[in-house]
Each structure stands twice: as C-alpha cells, then as structure tokens.
Amino acid sequence: MIKSLHDAGIKSEWAYTAGFASIGLSFLAWTISRKAEDAGVDRADRWGIFVGHWAPTFFGVGNALRSYEK
C-alpha cells in the first residue's frame, strides 16, 4: 500500500499536514456540532472523537512514507 501511495505521488509531508489538519478539524467539528445541534455535548464529543481518530492514521502513513522515501 505504501509503495502504491508513493508511486501515486503522495509525499510524507502531505500525510503529516493531513494529520495536523485533522486535529484542527476535530476541534472545529466539535465546536460546530455543540453550537448548531440540539443533541447536546455527547453528540458533539462523538463528532470530535470521530474526526480526531484520523490524525494517528495520517501520522502513521506519513512515517511509513518517510521510511520508504529513504
């Protein structure tokens, strides 16, 4: 899979950037859900956690790509 991503032109820096962006997006999703929906804090927490789980995946892919690039 990592070879396929590398061959497609995906760089490790992009994966790291996506990881940091997903952290910010997690906070944004939590804030918007908390203010825009009447479902309460529990639902907002679930949205924030859902998006927050993307960050470790992106960082892991970034590490794998960095190792492959070397």
LINFENQUI-V482227 format. One record per backbone hydrogen bond with DSSP energy under -0.5 kcal/mol. CO is the residue of the C=O (numbers start at 1). NH is the residue of the N-H. If there is no record, write none. Layout:
((CO	NH) (CO	NH))
//
This chain:
((1	5) (2	6) (3	7) (4	8) (5	10) (6	9) (11	14) (11	15) (12	16) (13	17) (14	18) (15	19) (16	20) (17	21) (18	22) (19	23) (20	24) (21	25) (22	26) (23	27) (24	28) (25	29) (26	30) (27	31) (28	32) (29	33) (30	34) (31	35) (32	36) (33	37) (37	40) (40	44) (41	45) (42	46) (43	47) (44	48) (45	49) (46	50) (47	51) (48	52) (49	53) (51	54) (52	55) (52	56) (53	57) (54	58) (55	59) (56	60) (57	61) (58	62) (59	63) (60	64) (61	65) (62	66) (63	67) (64	68) (65	69) (66	70))
//
